[in-house]
Amino acid sequence: MKSLKEQIKEFLAERGYQGGYTIVCNGEVGGWTRHLDNPGGWMPGCVAIDDNGSKWIAKGGNDYDGAERWEELPA
């Protein structure tokens, strides 16, 4: 089984994405976004990871309506 870091690297390379944020939901790569400006597009608990390894978690809201905000996780 591939590590999450390997999964992210492959996901970005296959799609030609650079920069932005890879979104991880339930331990799997769920998508990518250039800007972290739409928490409602993701379920609470999803994590956004940038190129530097900084992480934000989707908080508030619910699975149907999406999250309310992104909160940065401590390093």
BELSUL-V562378 format. One record per run of one state. SS is the DSSP state (2 for helix, 1 for strand, 0 for the rest). FROM is the first residue (numbers start at 0). TO is the last residue. If there is no record, write none. Layout:
ss->(SS	SS)
from->(FROM	FROM)
to->(TO	TO)
//
This chain:
ss->(0	2	0	1	0	1	0	2	0	1	0	1	0	1	0	1	0	1	0)
from->(0	3	15	20	25	27	33	38	41	46	49	54	59	61	62	65	66	68	72)
to->(2	14	19	24	26	32	37	40	45	48	53	58	60	61	64	65	67	71	74)
//
